[in-house]
Amino acid sequence: MCKKLITIGIPTFNRREVILKHVNYLLTLNLPTYIDVLIIDNNSSDGSYDAVVSLVKDNDNFKILKNKKNIGV
């Protein structure tokens, strides 16, 4: 297993189309295994979380978290 050296953090809240655009772009890059992409959903109500989970479910570079409540900035 490769040690993760770089983490890209992307917070999101109710920006489904924007986050999907960015994730799709990152998927085209074929990121090396030492890079993690951490997406933190701040309890979106627009389906952002489920859409991203579905999109990256087979990609080990992506980790997705969803806050149980909106915690603000």
C-alpha positions, 0 to 999 in steps of 0.5 A: 500500500502506498503512503498518502503524501498529498491530500486535496480538501474540497468543502461543499454545501448545496453545490451539486453541479459544481462539485460534480464538475470538479470531481469529474475533472479530477477523475480525468487526471488519473491521480497517482495513488499517493494523492487523496481527495477529501470531499466534505459535504456540510449536510447539503440538501440538494443530493450533492453527497449521494451524487459524489459517492456514486461517481467515485465509488470505485476510486480509492483516491477519494474519501467523502464525509458528510456532516450530520448538521450544517456547521457553517464555515 
